Amino acid sequence: MTRNHISVLNEKPLHAALKKWYARPGDRLEGSVDGYIIDIIRRDLLVEIQTGNFAAIKRKLSRLTSDHPVRLVYPVARDKWIVRMSEDGQSRLSRRRSPKRGVIEHIFDELVSLPELFLNPNLSLEVVFIQEEEVRYHDATRGWRRHGWLTDEHQLLEVQESRLFRSSAEIGELVPPDLSGPFTARDLGLAGGIQHRLAQKMVYCLSRIGCIKPIGKKGKAFLYTRVGNKSTRKREK
């Protein structure tokens, strides 16, 4: 039996829409490689679309990148609309724009699960900036955190642009250029306009892939400095 096979019948709308958007003529969809089902096979490049939870595919990526070039595609929602559906799911009760906006640094919420994999020259990351709808339904017994509202699915509205990271060094370029000297996670957060929690994940990932390194402490906080670009990664196919 093929491992890690997710039936297309159970595919979420956002994943399906991104796969359709990313595919080109000549691509093979839902093909099998080394016992794994691959979203898109483009000649010798394997494309995996993951809308969240990188930890769930860590083993799969580790196995595939040992023998094949793999492109991991991840969406970041710059704009999101929250849609509330009636209990029968047939009509919309409301639609509002979320005040939260996705930024490129949100990839570190997921990269924190497997930063070392990006030291492998066979793995690249493409971040797709999108607009989406988050569809919610009411379930008083399960959705107590949101007054009974649970997220049912995410739906793609528009793909705005994408950014490809071919190497760990290119991920390191996300460190704001004005941080020329030693910096803490808090300094990084302030310079990049991101929350401290996210900045902490960012310095963890970047230190694990060798883009920055700790050089001491400032009070209780670690100080980091940049590491020179030593990447020899291959260019995009």
N, C-alpha and C positions, 0 to 999 in steps of 0.2 A: 504494500500500500504506500502511496506517495505521502511523504511527511509534509506537515505545514500546508496542507491544501485547504484553502478557504473557498468555499463554494461561491460562485458568482451570484447565486440566488441570495446569499447572506451578505453581499457586498454593500457597504454603506454608500449613500448617494455622493458624498464628497469624494470618496476614494474613486468611485466609478467615473465621476465627471473629470477628475484630474487625470485619470488614465486615458480617457478619451482625448483630452486636450493635449496631452504629452505625446501621444502616439503619432507616428509618421507612416506614410506608405511604405510597405515592405517589412514593418515591424511584426513580430509574432507576439500575440497576447496570451497570457495564462499558459506559457510553455513550461516544461519540466527540465530542470538542470540539477544534476547531482541529487535527485530525490526531493527537490524543492520546487514549488510552483512559483514562477517568476511573473511579475506583472507585465513587463515588456522586455522582449529580447530583440535587441537591435544589433545585428551581426554578432560581434563578440562581446558587446556591452549588455550587461544585465541591469535593468532599471526596476527599482523597488520604490513604490510610493507608500509612504508611511505618514498618516495624519496625526499620529501621537504614539507615545509609549515605545520609545526606542529600545527599552530593556527587553520587550517582548520578542524582538528580532535580533538580539545580540548574537545568539548562537548561530542563527542562519547567516548573518553577515560574516561572522568569523569563518565559517566553513566556505562560503562562496568566494570571499576575497582571497582565499589561499590559492585559488586557481583561475579566477576570472576578474576582469574589471567590473565594478559594481557602482552604479549611480543611485544614491539615496535621495529621493525627492520628498521635500517636507513643506507643507503650506503654512504660511503665517498670515493671519487675518488682519490686514490693516484697518478694515472697516467691517463691522458686524451689526446685523439687525436681529433683535430678539423677537421671535414670533411665538405667540401663545395660541394654542389650538383648543377648540372645544373638547369636551370629554369624549365625544364620539369620533374626534379627529377629522371631521368633515368641513369645519369652517374656522376661519381665523377670528380670534377674539381681540387681538391687538398686535401691533408691530411698532417697535421703537428701536432707535439707533443706540447701540451700546456706547458709553463714554470711553471705553477702553479701546486703545489702538495698538495693534501688534507692531513690533519693531524687530529688526534683524537679530538683536541680542536675545530674543526669546528662543532662539535655537538652543541656547545653553540650558534651558529647562529640560531638554531631552538629551543633549550631548553629555550631560553629567553622568548618564548611565553607561556610556561606552567611549570615553574620549580617546583611549589608547588605540582604538581601531583606526583612527584617522592618521596614525603613523604608517599604515599600510598603503603603499602607492597604488593599490588597486581600488581604493575606496575614494569616491568623490561625493560631494553634497551639493544639491541644487535646492535653494530656498525659493519658493514660489509665493509671491505676495498676491493675496486675493481679497475679494469682498465676498462675504458669505452671510447666510441666514442660519441662525441657531433656533431650531424648532423645539418648543417645549410643550409638555402636556401635564395635566394635573393628576397627582396621585397622593392623597393625604396620608396614606400609610407608609410611603417610602420617601417622599420629598420634603421632609420636615426642615431641612437646612434652607430651602428656598420657599418656605410657606406652601409646600406641597407641589411645587413645579419641578419637573425633571426634564433634562435634555433628552430628546428623542433622536435627533439627527442634525447634521450640518449639511447645508446645501450651497453649492457653488453658484455665485452670481456672476463673478468676473475675475479673470486673471489679469493683473495689472502689469507685472513684470517678474523677472526671476534673476537670481544671482547664483553663479556657479563657483563653488570652492573646490579647486582641484588638488589642494594640498593643505596640510596642517598649517604651513606658513601663511597661506592666504586667509585662513581663519584667524590667525594672529593679527592680521591687518585690521581687525575690528577694534583693536585697542585705539582709543582716540589719539591722534597725532600730537596733541598738545601735552600729553603725558610723557614728556621727554626724560624726566628724571625718575628716581624711585617713587613708587606709589603704593597705596593701600587699596583694598577692595572698595573702601568708602570713596577714595579719590577717583577711582575708576567709575563708580556709580554717578558721582557728581559731574564728571567730565562728559559722560555719555548720556546723562539724563535718564538713568534707569534706577530702579529700586535697589537698595543695598543687598537684599536677598538674591536678586538676579546677578548682581556684580560679584557676589561671593561664588556663585556657581561658575561664573565666567573665569575668574582667576584660577579656580580649581581646574577647570578643563584646560585652560591655556598653559598652566604649569605642567599638567600631565602630558601634553603633547609637545612640550619643549619650546613654546613661544615666549614664555616668561619664566623667571626663576626667583625664588625667595632669596633675599640677601640680608635679612635682618628683621628687626621689629621696630615699630614706632609705638611706644606704649605697649598695649596688648595686641596691636594689629601687626600682621606680617607686612613687610615691605617687599615689593617685587620690582624687577627691572626687565626690560626686553632682552630677548636673545636674538642674535643675528640670524638672518634667513639662510638656511642650509638646505632648502628643499631642492630635490631633483625630480619632482613629480612630472609625469607625462602630461601633455596638453590635452585639451578636449578632443574627443573623436568627432 
